[in-house]
Amino acid sequence: MDSPGQASRKRSQSRGYESSYKKKKDKTPLCEACDDKVLSGKRLCLACLKAAAGHAEPDPDVLSYIRQAVSEGLRQSERAKKRCRSFSPEEYADLNSDEYAPPHKCSSPGPCAVALSCFLHCHIIFQEVSPLSSMSKYKLVMLRHGEGAWNIENRFCSWVDQKLSADGLKEAEMCGKHLKSLGFEFDVVFTSILSRSIQTAWLVLQELGQEWVPIRSSWRLNERHYGALIGLNRAELALNHGEEQVKIWRRSYDVAPPPIDETHPYYQVIHTDRRYSFCDTQKEKLPKSESLKHVLERLLPYWNDVIAPEIKKGKNILISAHGNSTRALLKHLEGISDTDIINISLPTGVPVLLELDEHLHPIKPHVFLGDQEAIQAAIKKVEDQGKVKPSDN
Ligand SMILES: O=C(O)[C@@H](COP(=O)(O)O)OP(=O)(O)O
């Protein structure tokens, strides 16, 4: 007797992928990759889900289904995530999720294996089903600069032009070495106009032996303007305003901190800085405080008009920017929801790889390159910056 996987393989092979994919549009309760019964409210039967996750030998038809579902799922991320959350505990148990614990912090409220049905947040499907990688047309590497002097002091640095710390210099060099070991070659590097992002780009290119690669800098890739919070210590703010408020200021999508005004100790330093005289926006119109939404709004024209066309020409791009400008771009490209973006923090000096199809839609979730355990620890450290220090209690 055929196993469920074999049965589904035979059925989908005899029928062809096209017809099974069309079923999705008819909203039939059958598996979208074969004719088997689906798990309640799911798009695939258990056999196909397992095959997709690498539990069983992947079926070419299932793979080709997943390829399309991935790009559609990413475009319709809100809908896909709702499905993900409706996975029942029995279904989850059946998928033997322990074995497939995610290598990253998944924002799904349940165990990450639930994401098997939404093709969005879980790396498993994408990492284990290797043929998917052949869909990648462009590889975009993004980077939060190496540690800056004020990162160590736990102060909001934002538009204050701090240089890299000694560790930050090492992080940038290590990042370059790592990218070299992976064989990356860049054609253009984009940075903000803040020194820490430019210095990081220099060091990365130096380690790669690609110093000749042009660097293009724009204020539109600058870190978020943190308004009146600039220069303040996050842990002290958490003590005075509560950790929740600090998290809202740092990670919410559409809440901007109070604006900076002329009485602020760093107002003159920032707003009379010569570099802002040559932006594509009048100096007076530059922000005095920004939410992540504002960052995305000022970054998008640069992405659409300058960066994306370079990628489409086939150039390999590195973006050496900041925690929040990178988060904004990731949110846009991956269709991350306003609520899920709250749970994403980026460590310093760690390259983030995003593989894109010809329309610049990601074909799988972003991946942090490097030692996953160390990266998770670094992310936690960034998150903890907004908490009260035990000794301050
Ligand atoms: O402005 C800053 O201090 C940090 C971000 O701070 P958080 O959003 O992590 O609090 O930006 P970056 O170091 O990436 O330039």
The ligand as a MOL file (V3000), in Angstrom:
LIG
                    3D

  0  0  0     0  0            999 V3000
M  V30 BEGIN CTAB
M  V30 COUNTS 15 14 0 0 0
M  V30 BEGIN ATOM
M  V30 1 O 19.7450 55.0760 17.6630 0
M  V30 2 C 20.2680 54.1480 18.2990 0
M  V30 3 O 20.8010 54.2950 19.3930 0
M  V30 4 C 20.2500 52.7370 17.7040 0
M  V30 5 C 18.9200 52.0980 17.7450 0
M  V30 6 O 18.4340 52.0670 18.9940 0
M  V30 7 P 17.2590 51.0690 19.3850 0
M  V30 8 O 16.1610 51.2710 18.3860 0
M  V30 9 O 17.8260 49.6690 19.3420 0
M  V30 10 O 16.8750 51.4850 20.7730 0
M  V30 11 O 20.5310 52.8250 16.3400 0
M  V30 12 P 21.8060 52.2370 15.6230 0
M  V30 13 O 22.7650 51.8000 16.6890 0
M  V30 14 O 21.3650 51.0900 14.7750 0
M  V30 15 O 22.3070 53.3720 14.7740 0
M  V30 END ATOM
M  V30 BEGIN BOND
M  V30 1 2 1 2
M  V30 2 1 2 3
M  V30 3 1 2 4
M  V30 4 1 4 5
M  V30 5 1 4 11
M  V30 6 1 5 6
M  V30 7 1 6 7
M  V30 8 2 7 8
M  V30 9 1 7 9
M  V30 10 1 7 10
M  V30 11 1 11 12
M  V30 12 2 12 13
M  V30 13 1 12 14
M  V30 14 1 12 15
M  V30 END BOND
M  V30 END CTAB
M  END
